[in-house]
Amino acid sequence: DSGVTQTPKHLITATGQRVTLRCSPRSGDLSVYWYQQSLDQGLQFLIQYYNGEERAKGNILERFSAQQFPDLHSELNLSSLELGDSALYFCASSESSGGNQPQHFGDGTRLSIL
Amino acid sequence: GENVEQHPSTLSVQEGDSAVIKCTYSDSASNYFPWYKQELGKRPQLIIDIRSNVGEKKDQRIAVTLNKTAKHFSLHITETQPEDSAVYFCAASSNYGGATNKLIFGTGTLLAVQP
């Protein structure tokens, strides 16, 4: 158990819909990272938050957005879903933002678009 | 842009043999290099990491080496066991002046250890 909690574990929805994925970081960790894992793109960094503020953006689509709340949990919102958005979405957390701290991953949310 | 290449994509070894996975990174500012093991349907698990001020690090049967000049780093697993079978990912990060340490991942190596 990494201490990073992601819900839900599985999500099945249709094209055009909107979903919200939730992540609670390990106790004491202030940084949350979102990664997408698909068969053709591998593990790709989407976005990072540190103590409520956005710190870095990767290849995140405009249809996707995220936020980190005062209790440090984070939500990733995916809208106007397309078939290609089907993937595993992982959240990871670390103590700080820089400083090369280890990142620990949650169990992921498997998103299936029908 | 930032890129990490990983080879081989698949690796089959006999139990007890050694396995070596190699990665090359493009961003010369990269200074942190973790390795993750991912079993089928599970989360990536950090198994070892190395920082750019160190050339080699070892943890029991696992070791990582770093050549900053060549921008190469490698994972070495000795005395492989069937439970080592998994997909292994290398990653590189630059802390961008303390702002972030987002990870750029390699494409993964499927390691199969034959009993």
Interface residues (C-beta under 8 A of the other chain):
Chain A: S2 Y33 Y35 G42 L43 Q44 F45 Q48 Y50 R55 A56 G58 F90 S94 S97 G98 G99 N100 Q101 P102 Q103 H104 F105 G106 D107 G108
Chain B: N31 Y32 P34 Y36 K42 R43 P44 Q45 L46 D49 R51 F89 S93 N95 Y96 G97 G98 A99 T100 N101 K102 L103 I104 F105 G106 T107 G108
